Amino acid sequence: MPTHSIVSIIDDDESVRVATSSLVRSLGWDVRLYASAEDFLQSAYMGDITCIISDVQMPGMSGIEMHRQLLARGVTLPIIFISAFASDSVRQQAAASGALCVLSKPIDATEVSGWLDDLKAGGAPVSRGMTS
């Protein structure tokens, strides 16, 4: 795990990025913000990230497609998906790609804290299922 715990937050909605960033920072994490999956994939900073929190539905590339591209590159970062429209199909796709979970917007601070605490502790995240 990196010396500093860094979470990349990817969401096309600036207000969601800022609110999620404030929450994650309040939990003791450093944060990097991206407005799109494409911006994140072009980033030079993927090597020092501990976790990704990404919207599922964004203009251009979806969060799930971004995750598939990361996996194809051999990048296996833990990912928490967030969605205002978390259907069973989205949850199944996320689970199939190895995502930690899909959280419904607005996200619950306690749920996010639990997942990030598990990661910070260095252990395998406790299975909490794919629903929130």
ZAKOLLO-588057 format. One record per atom (N, C-alpha, C, O): residue in one letter; atom name; residue number from 0; x, y, z. Coordinates in steps of 0.1 Angstrom, whole numbers, plus 5000, padded with zeros to 4 digits. Each point is the difference from the previous one (the first is absolute). Example, Ala and Ser with C-alpha at 12.3 -4.5 7.8 and 13.67 -1.06 7.14 Angstrom:
["a","N",0,[5132,4943,5078]],
["a","CA",0,[4991,5012,5000]],
["a","C",0,[5009,5012,5000]],
["a","O",0,[5010,5000,5007]],
["s","N",1,[4986,5011,4986]],
["s","CA",1,[5009,5011,5000]],
["s","C",1,[4992,5011,5008]],
["s","O",1,[5005,5011,5001]],
This chain:
["m","N",0,[5009,4988,5000]],
["m","CA",0,[4991,5012,5000]],
["m","C",0,[5009,5012,5000]],
["m","O",0,[5010,5000,5007]],
["p","N",1,[4986,5011,4986]],
["p","CA",1,[5008,5012,4999]],
["p","C",1,[5001,5006,5014]],
["p","O",1,[4992,4998,5009]],
["t","N",2,[5019,5011,4993]],
["t","CA",2,[5002,5007,5012]],
["t","C",2,[4988,5008,5004]],
["t","O",2,[4995,5001,5011]],
["h","N",3,[5000,5007,4979]],
["h","CA",3,[4988,5008,5002]],
["h","C",3,[4988,4992,4994]],
["h","O",3,[5001,4995,4989]],
["s","N",4,[4988,5004,5018]],
["s","CA",4,[4988,4994,4994]],
["s","C",4,[4993,5009,4991]],
["s","O",4,[4995,5010,5005]],
["i","N",5,[5004,4987,4983]],
["i","CA",5,[4995,5009,4990]],
["i","C",5,[4988,4993,4993]],
["i","O",5,[5000,4989,4996]],
["v","N",6,[4989,5019,5003]],
["v","CA",6,[4987,4995,4994]],
["v","C",6,[4998,5009,4988]],
["v","O",6,[5001,5012,5001]],
["s","N",7,[4997,4982,4987]],
["s","CA",7,[4997,5008,4988]],
["s","C",7,[4984,4999,4999]],
["s","O",7,[4994,4990,5000]],
["i","N",8,[5001,5022,4999]],
["i","CA",8,[4985,5002,4998]],
["i","C",8,[4997,5004,4986]],
["i","O",8,[5005,5010,4995]],
["i","N",9,[4987,4982,4998]],
["i","CA",9,[4997,5003,4986]],
["i","C",9,[4985,5001,4999]],
["i","O",9,[4992,4991,5002]],
["d","N",10,[5003,5021,4994]],
["d","CA",10,[4986,5003,4999]],
["d","C",10,[4998,5012,4991]],
["d","O",10,[5008,5010,5002]],
["d","N",11,[4983,4990,4988]],
["d","CA",11,[4998,5011,4991]],
["d","C",11,[4993,5011,5007]],
["d","O",11,[5000,5012,4995]],
["d","N",12,[4994,4986,5017]],
["d","CA",12,[4992,5010,5007]],
["d","C",12,[5010,5007,5010]],
["d","O",12,[5004,4993,5010]],
["e","N",13,[4999,5019,4988]],
["e","CA",13,[5009,5007,5009]],
["e","C",13,[4996,5000,5014]],
["e","O",13,[5008,4999,5009]],
["s","N",14,[4979,5003,4994]],
["s","CA",14,[4995,5001,5013]],
["s","C",14,[5002,4986,5007]],
["s","O",14,[5003,5000,5012]],
["v","N",15,[4995,4990,4981]],
["v","CA",15,[5003,4986,5006]],
["v","C",15,[5015,4998,5003]],
["v","O",15,[5003,4995,5010]],
["r","N",16,[5005,5009,4980]],
["r","CA",16,[5015,4999,5002]],
["r","C",16,[5004,5008,5013]],
["r","O",16,[5007,4995,5008]],
["v","N",17,[4988,5017,4993]],
["v","CA",17,[5004,5008,5012]],
["v","C",17,[4995,4995,5013]],
["v","O",17,[5007,4999,5010]],
["a","N",18,[4980,4997,4990]],
["a","CA",18,[4994,4994,5012]],
["a","C",18,[5007,4987,5004]],
["a","O",18,[5004,4998,5012]],
["t","N",19,[4999,4993,4978]],
["t","CA",19,[5007,4988,5003]],
["t","C",19,[5014,5002,5005]],
["t","O",19,[5005,4993,5009]],
["s","N",20,[5001,5017,4985]],
["s","CA",20,[5014,5003,5003]],
["s","C",20,[5000,5005,5015]],
["s","O",20,[5009,4996,5007]],
["s","N",21,[4982,5013,4997]],
["s","CA",21,[5000,5005,5013]],
["s","C",21,[4998,4988,5010]],
["s","O",21,[5006,5000,5011]],
["l","N",22,[4985,4991,4986]],
["l","CA",22,[4998,4988,5009]],
["l","C",22,[5012,4992,5001]],
["l","O",22,[5005,4997,5011]],
["v","N",23,[5002,5000,4978]],
["v","CA",23,[5011,4991,5000]],
["v","C",23,[5012,5007,5007]],
["v","O",23,[5007,4993,5008]],
["r","N",24,[4995,5020,4990]],
["r","CA",24,[5010,5007,5007]],
["r","C",24,[4998,5000,5015]],
["r","O",24,[5009,4999,5008]],
["s","N",25,[4978,5003,4996]],
["s","CA",25,[4997,5000,5014]],
["s","C",25,[5003,4986,5007]],
["s","O",25,[5001,4999,5012]],
["l","N",26,[5000,4991,4980]],
["l","CA",26,[5004,4986,5005]],
["l","C",26,[5015,4998,5000]],
["l","O",26,[5004,4989,5003]],
["g","N",27,[5003,5021,4993]],
["g","CA",27,[5015,4999,5001]],
["g","C",27,[5007,4996,4987]],
["g","O",27,[5012,4996,5001]],
["w","N",28,[4981,5005,4988]],
["w","CA",28,[5006,4996,4987]],
["w","C",28,[5004,5012,4992]],
["w","O",28,[4994,5010,5001]],
["d","N",29,[5016,4988,4991]],
["d","CA",29,[5003,5010,4989]],
["d","C",29,[4991,4997,4989]],
["d","O",29,[4996,4988,4998]],
["v","N",30,[5001,5022,4993]],
["v","CA",30,[4990,4998,4990]],
["v","C",30,[5005,5006,4987]],
["v","O",30,[5007,5011,5000]],
["r","N",31,[4990,4983,4989]],
["r","CA",31,[5002,5005,4986]],
["r","C",31,[4987,5000,4993]],
["r","O",31,[4993,4990,5001]],
["l","N",32,[5003,5020,4992]],
["l","CA",32,[4987,5001,4994]],
["l","C",32,[5002,5000,4985]],
["l","O",32,[5009,5006,4994]],
["y","N",33,[4981,4987,4999]],
["y","CA",33,[5000,4999,4986]],
["y","C",33,[4985,5002,4995]],
["y","O",33,[4991,4994,5006]],
["a","N",34,[5007,5013,4983]],
["a","CA",34,[4987,5003,4995]],
["a","C",34,[4995,4989,4991]],
["a","O",34,[4989,5000,4996]],
["s","N",35,[5020,4991,5000]],
["s","CA",35,[4996,4990,4990]],
["s","C",35,[5009,4988,5002]],
["s","O",35,[5011,5000,5005]],
["a","N",36,[4984,4988,4990]],
["a","CA",36,[5008,4988,5000]],
["a","C",36,[5013,5002,4991]],
["a","O",36,[5011,4995,5003]],
["e","N",37,[4987,5012,4986]],
["e","CA",37,[5011,5003,4990]],
["e","C",37,[5011,5008,5007]],
["e","O",37,[5012,4997,4998]],
["d","N",38,[4984,5013,5010]],
["d","CA",38,[5010,5008,5007]],
["d","C",38,[5008,4991,5010]],
["d","O",38,[5012,5001,5001]],
["f","N",39,[4981,4991,5006]],
["f","CA",39,[5007,4991,5009]],
["f","C",39,[5009,4990,4993]],
["f","O",39,[5012,4999,5004]],
["l","N",40,[4984,4995,4985]],
["l","CA",40,[5008,4991,4993]],
["l","C",40,[5013,5006,4994]],
["l","O",40,[5010,4994,4998]],
["q","N",41,[4989,5019,5000]],
["q","CA",41,[5012,5008,4994]],
["q","C",41,[5009,5005,5011]],
["q","O",41,[5010,5005,4997]],
["s","N",42,[4986,4993,5016]],
["s","CA",42,[5007,5005,5011]],
["s","C",42,[5014,4993,5001]],
["s","O",42,[5001,4988,4997]],
["a","N",43,[5009,5019,5008]],
["a","CA",43,[5013,4994,5002]],
["a","C",43,[5001,4995,5014]],
["a","O",43,[5011,4995,5004]],
["y","N",44,[4979,5006,5004]],
["y","CA",44,[5000,4997,5014]],
["y","C",44,[4993,4987,5005]],
["y","O",44,[4997,4999,5012]],
["m","N",45,[5001,4992,4979]],
["m","CA",45,[4993,4988,5004]],
["m","C",45,[5008,4991,5009]],
["m","O",45,[4994,4992,5008]],
["g","N",46,[5019,5008,4992]],
["g","CA",46,[5008,4991,5008]],
["g","C",46,[5000,5003,5015]],
["g","O",46,[5004,4991,5007]],
["d","N",47,[4991,5020,4997]],
["d","CA",47,[5000,5003,5015]],
["d","C",47,[4986,5001,5006]],
["d","O",47,[4999,5005,5010]],
["i","N",48,[4992,4990,4983]],
["i","CA",48,[4986,5000,5004]],
["i","C",48,[4997,4988,5008]],
["i","O",48,[5004,4989,4997]],
["t","N",49,[4988,5013,5014]],
["t","CA",49,[4996,4989,5009]],
["t","C",49,[4986,4995,4995]],
["t","O",49,[4997,4988,5001]],
["c","N",50,[4994,5021,4995]],
["c","CA",50,[4986,4996,4996]],
["c","C",50,[4995,5010,4991]],
["c","O",50,[5004,5012,4999]],
["i","N",51,[4986,4984,4993]],
["i","CA",51,[4992,5008,4991]],
["i","C",51,[4986,5000,5005]],
["i","O",51,[4994,4990,5003]],
["i","N",52,[5000,5022,4997]],
["i","CA",52,[4985,5002,5001]],
["i","C",52,[4996,5006,4987]],
["i","O",52,[5003,5011,4997]],
["s","N",53,[4988,4982,4996]],
["s","CA",53,[4996,5005,4987]],
["s","C",53,[4985,4999,4997]],
["s","O",53,[4994,4990,5004]],
["d","N",54,[5001,5020,4990]],
["d","CA",54,[4986,4999,4995]],
["d","C",54,[4999,4989,4989]],
["d","O",54,[5010,4997,4994]],
["v","N",55,[4979,4997,5005]],
["v","CA",55,[4998,4990,4990]],
["v","C",55,[4997,5007,4987]],
["v","O",55,[5006,4997,4989]],
["q","N",56,[4983,5012,5011]],
["q","CA",56,[4996,5006,4987]],
["q","C",56,[5006,5014,4999]],
["q","O",56,[4997,5009,5007]],
["m","N",57,[5011,4992,4982]],
["m","CA",57,[5006,5013,4997]],
["m","C",57,[5000,5001,4985]],
["m","O",57,[5000,4990,4992]],
["p","N",58,[5000,5023,5003]],
["p","CA",58,[5001,5002,4985]],
["p","C",58,[5013,4993,4995]],
["p","O",58,[5010,5000,5008]],
["g","N",59,[4990,4995,4980]],
["g","CA",59,[5012,4993,4995]],
["g","C",59,[5001,4986,5007]],
["g","O",59,[4990,4993,4999]],
["m","N",60,[5021,5004,5007]],
["m","CA",60,[5002,4987,5005]],
["m","C",60,[4994,4999,5014]],
["m","O",60,[5001,5009,5008]],
["s","N",61,[4992,4979,4994]],
["s","CA",61,[4994,4998,5013]],
["s","C",61,[5011,4996,5010]],
["s","O",61,[5011,4996,4996]],
["g","N",62,[4985,5004,5017]],
["g","CA",62,[5009,4996,5010]],
["g","C",62,[5004,4985,4999]],
["g","O",62,[5011,4996,5002]],
["i","N",63,[4979,4996,4994]],
["i","CA",63,[5002,4986,4999]],
["i","C",63,[5009,4997,4988]],
["i","O",63,[5009,4991,5001]],
["e","N",64,[4990,5016,4988]],
["e","CA",64,[5009,4998,4989]],
["e","C",64,[5014,5005,5003]],
["e","O",64,[5010,4993,4996]],
["m","N",65,[4991,5017,5012]],
["m","CA",65,[5013,5005,5005]],
["m","C",65,[5007,4989,5008]],
["m","O",65,[5012,4997,4998]],
["h","N",66,[4980,4997,5011]],
["h","CA",66,[5005,4989,5008]],
["h","C",66,[5005,4988,4992]],
["h","O",66,[5011,4995,5002]],
["r","N",67,[4981,5002,4988]],
["r","CA",67,[5004,4989,4991]],
["r","C",67,[5014,5003,4993]],
["r","O",67,[5008,4992,4998]],
["q","N",68,[4993,5021,4997]],
["q","CA",68,[5013,5004,4994]],
["q","C",68,[5011,4999,5010]],
["q","O",68,[5011,4996,4996]],
["l","N",69,[4987,5008,5016]],
["l","CA",69,[5011,4999,5010]],
["l","C",69,[5004,4985,5002]],
["l","O",69,[5012,4997,5000]],
["l","N",70,[4978,4995,5001]],
["l","CA",70,[5003,4985,5002]],
["l","C",70,[5007,4995,4988]],
["l","O",70,[5010,4992,5002]],
["a","N",71,[4987,5012,4986]],
["a","CA",71,[5007,4996,4988]],
["a","C",71,[5014,5004,5000]],
["a","O",71,[5009,4994,4994]],
["r","N",72,[4994,5017,5012]],
["r","CA",72,[5014,5005,5001]],
["r","C",72,[5007,4994,5012]],
["r","O",72,[5012,5003,5002]],
["g","N",73,[4982,4989,5006]],
["g","CA",73,[5006,4993,5011]],
["g","C",73,[4999,5009,5013]],
["g","O",73,[5007,4997,5010]],
["v","N",74,[4985,5013,4990]],
["v","CA",74,[4998,5009,5011]],
["v","C",74,[4988,4995,5008]],
["v","O",74,[4989,5000,4995]],
["t","N",75,[5014,4995,5017]],
["t","CA",75,[4989,4994,5009]],
["t","C",75,[4998,5008,5012]],
["t","O",75,[5001,4995,5011]],
["l","N",76,[4995,5017,4988]],
["l","CA",76,[4997,5009,5011]],
["l","C",76,[4986,4997,5006]],
["l","O",76,[4991,4998,4992]],
["p","N",77,[5008,5003,5021]],
["p","CA",77,[4986,4998,5005]],
["p","C",77,[4992,5012,4995]],
["p","O",77,[5004,5011,5000]],
["i","N",78,[4983,4986,4997]],
["i","CA",78,[4991,5010,4995]],
["i","C",78,[4987,4999,5006]],
["i","O",78,[4994,4990,5002]],
["i","N",79,[5001,5022,5002]],
["i","CA",79,[4986,5002,5006]],
["i","C",79,[4993,5008,4989]],
["i","O",79,[5003,5011,4997]],
["f","N",80,[4986,4983,4998]],
["f","CA",80,[4992,5007,4991]],
["f","C",80,[4988,5007,5007]],
["f","O",80,[4995,4995,5010]],
["i","N",81,[5002,5017,4985]],
["i","CA",81,[4988,5007,5005]],
["i","C",81,[4991,5003,4988]],
["i","O",81,[5004,5002,4989]],
["s","N",82,[4983,4998,5014]],
["s","CA",82,[4990,5002,4989]],
["s","C",82,[4987,5005,5006]],
["s","O",82,[4995,4995,5010]],
["a","N",83,[4999,5014,4982]],
["a","CA",83,[4987,5004,5004]],
["a","C",83,[4989,4990,4994]],
["a","O",83,[4989,5000,5004]],
["f","N",84,[5016,4992,4987]],
["f","CA",84,[4991,4990,4994]],
["f","C",84,[5007,4986,5000]],
["f","O",84,[5003,4994,4990]],
["a","N",85,[4998,5001,5022]],
["a","CA",85,[5007,4987,5002]],
["a","C",85,[4991,4988,4998]],
["a","O",85,[4994,4995,5010]],
["s","N",86,[5004,5001,4978]],
["s","CA",86,[4991,4989,4996]],
["s","C",86,[5007,4987,5004]],
["s","O",86,[5012,4999,5003]],
["d","N",87,[4980,4990,4996]],
["d","CA",87,[5006,4987,5003]],
["d","C",87,[5010,4997,4989]],
["d","O",87,[5010,4994,5003]],
["s","N",88,[4988,5010,4985]],
["s","CA",88,[5009,4998,4989]],
["s","C",88,[5014,5007,5003]],
["s","O",88,[5010,4994,4998]],
["v","N",89,[4989,5018,5006]],
["v","CA",89,[5012,5007,5004]],
["v","C",89,[5008,4993,5011]],
["v","O",89,[5012,4998,5000]],
["r","N",90,[4980,4998,5010]],
["r","CA",90,[5006,4993,5012]],
["r","C",90,[5007,4987,4995]],
["r","O",90,[5011,4996,5005]],
["q","N",91,[4982,4997,4986]],
["q","CA",91,[5006,4987,4995]],
["q","C",91,[5013,5003,4992]],
["q","O",91,[5009,4992,5001]],
["q","N",92,[4991,5018,4990]],
["q","CA",92,[5011,5003,4993]],
["q","C",92,[5012,5004,5009]],
["q","O",92,[5011,4996,4998]],
["a","N",93,[4986,5012,5012]],
["a","CA",93,[5010,5005,5009]],
["a","C",93,[5006,4988,5008]],
["a","O",93,[5012,4999,5001]],
["a","N",94,[4979,4992,5003]],
["a","CA",94,[5005,4988,5008]],
["a","C",94,[5009,4991,4991]],
["a","O",94,[5010,4995,5004]],
["a","N",95,[4985,5004,4983]],
["a","CA",95,[5008,4991,4991]],
["a","C",95,[5014,5006,4997]],
["a","O",95,[5009,4992,4997]],
["s","N",96,[4992,5021,5004]],
["s","CA",96,[5013,5006,4997]],
["s","C",96,[5009,5001,5013]],
["s","O",96,[5012,5004,5000]],
["g","N",97,[4982,4991,5011]],
["g","CA",97,[5008,5000,5013]],
["g","C",97,[4999,5013,5008]],
["g","O",97,[5009,5002,5009]],
["a","N",98,[4981,5006,4989]],
["a","CA",98,[4998,5012,5008]],
["a","C",98,[4997,4997,5014]],
["a","O",98,[4995,4989,5003]],
["l","N",99,[5009,5019,5006]],
["l","CA",99,[4997,4998,5014]],
["l","C",99,[4985,5001,5003]],
["l","O",99,[4994,4992,5006]],
["c","N",100,[5000,5018,4988]],
["c","CA",100,[4985,5002,5002]],
["c","C",100,[4995,5011,4990]],
["c","O",100,[5008,5006,4993]],
["v","N",101,[4979,4995,5007]],
["v","CA",101,[4993,5011,4993]],
["v","C",101,[4992,5007,5011]],
["v","O",101,[4991,4994,5005]],
["l","N",102,[5012,5019,4997]],
["l","CA",102,[4992,5007,5010]],
["l","C",102,[4991,5010,4993]],
["l","O",102,[5003,5006,4989]],
["s","N",103,[4985,4996,5016]],
["s","CA",103,[4990,5009,4994]],
["s","C",103,[5003,5014,5005]],
["s","O",103,[5004,5003,5011]],
["k","N",104,[4994,5006,4979]],
["k","CA",104,[5001,5014,5003]],
["k","C",104,[4987,5005,5007]],
["k","O",104,[4989,4995,4996]],
["p","N",105,[5011,5014,5013]],
["p","CA",105,[5012,5005,5006]],
["p","C",105,[5006,4989,5009]],
["p","O",105,[4994,4992,5006]],
["i","N",106,[5020,5008,4994]],
["i","CA",106,[5007,4990,5007]],
["i","C",106,[4999,5001,5015]],
["i","O",106,[4999,5012,5005]],
["d","N",107,[5001,4977,5002]],
["d","CA",107,[4999,5000,5014]],
["d","C",107,[5015,5001,5006]],
["d","O",107,[5008,4991,4997]],
["a","N",108,[4995,5019,5011]],
["a","CA",108,[5013,5002,5006]],
["a","C",108,[5005,4987,5007]],
["a","O",108,[5012,4997,5000]],
["t","N",109,[4979,4997,5008]],
["t","CA",109,[5004,4988,5008]],
["t","C",109,[5004,4989,4991]],
["t","O",109,[5010,4993,5003]],
["e","N",110,[4983,5005,4986]],
["e","CA",110,[5004,4989,4990]],
["e","C",110,[5014,5003,4994]],
["e","O",110,[5008,4991,5000]],
["v","N",111,[4994,5021,4995]],
["v","CA",111,[5013,5003,4994]],
["v","C",111,[5011,4999,5011]],
["v","O",111,[5010,4994,4997]],
["s","N",112,[4987,5011,5015]],
["s","CA",112,[5010,4999,5010]],
["s","C",112,[5004,4985,5003]],
["s","O",112,[5012,4997,5002]],
["g","N",113,[4978,4994,4998]],
["g","CA",113,[5003,4986,5003]],
["g","C",113,[5008,4994,4989]],
["g","O",113,[5010,4993,5004]],
["w","N",114,[4987,5009,4984]],
["w","CA",114,[5009,4995,4989]],
["w","C",114,[5014,5005,5001]],
["w","O",114,[5009,4993,4998]],
["l","N",115,[4992,5020,5003]],
["l","CA",115,[5014,5006,5001]],
["l","C",115,[5007,4996,5012]],
["l","O",115,[5013,4999,4999]],
["d","N",116,[4981,5000,5012]],
["d","CA",116,[5006,4995,5012]],
["d","C",116,[5006,4986,4998]],
["d","O",116,[5012,4997,5004]],
["d","N",117,[4981,4994,4989]],
["d","CA",117,[5005,4987,4997]],
["d","C",117,[5012,5001,4992]],
["d","O",117,[5010,4992,5002]],
["l","N",118,[4990,5016,4988]],
["l","CA",118,[5012,5002,4991]],
["l","C",118,[5012,5005,5007]],
["l","O",118,[5011,4996,4999]],
["k","N",119,[4986,5014,5010]],
["k","CA",119,[5011,5007,5007]],
["k","C",119,[5006,4990,5010]],
["k","O",119,[5012,5000,5002]],
["a","N",120,[4980,4991,5003]],
["a","CA",120,[5005,4990,5010]],
["a","C",120,[5009,4990,4993]],
["a","O",120,[5008,4992,5006]],
["g","N",121,[4992,5008,4980]],
["g","CA",121,[5008,4991,4993]],
["g","C",121,[4995,4986,4998]],
["g","O",121,[5006,4991,4994]],
["g","N",122,[4982,5006,5012]],
["g","CA",122,[4994,4987,4999]],
["g","C",122,[4991,5000,4988]],
["g","O",122,[4997,5010,4993]],
["a","N",123,[4998,4978,5004]],
["a","CA",123,[4990,4999,4989]],
["a","C",123,[4988,5006,5005]],
["a","O",123,[4996,4998,5011]],
["p","N",124,[4997,5010,4981]],
["p","CA",124,[4988,5006,5004]],
["p","C",124,[4990,4990,5004]],
["p","O",124,[4999,4989,4993]],
["v","N",125,[4993,5014,5017]],
["v","CA",125,[4990,4991,5005]],
["v","C",125,[4989,5001,4989]],
["v","O",125,[4996,5010,4996]],
["s","N",126,[4998,4978,5001]],
["s","CA",126,[4990,5000,4990]],
["s","C",126,[4987,5006,5006]],
["s","O",126,[4995,4996,5010]],
["r","N",127,[5000,5014,4983]],
["r","CA",127,[4988,5007,5004]],
["r","C",127,[4989,4998,4990]],
["r","O",127,[4990,5006,5001]],
["g","N",128,[5013,4987,4989]],
["g","CA",128,[4991,4998,4989]],
["g","C",128,[5000,5011,4990]],
["g","O",128,[5008,5010,5002]],
["m","N",129,[4984,4989,4988]],
["m","CA",129,[5000,5010,4989]],
["m","C",129,[4989,5010,5001]],
["m","O",129,[4998,5008,4991]],
["t","N",130,[4995,4992,5020]],
["t","CA",130,[4989,5010,5001]],
["t","C",130,[5002,5009,5011]],
["t","O",130,[5008,4998,5009]],
["s","N",131,[4985,5013,4991]],
["s","CA",131,[5001,5010,5011]],
["s","C",131,[4987,5003,5005]],
["s","O",131,[4998,5008,5009]],
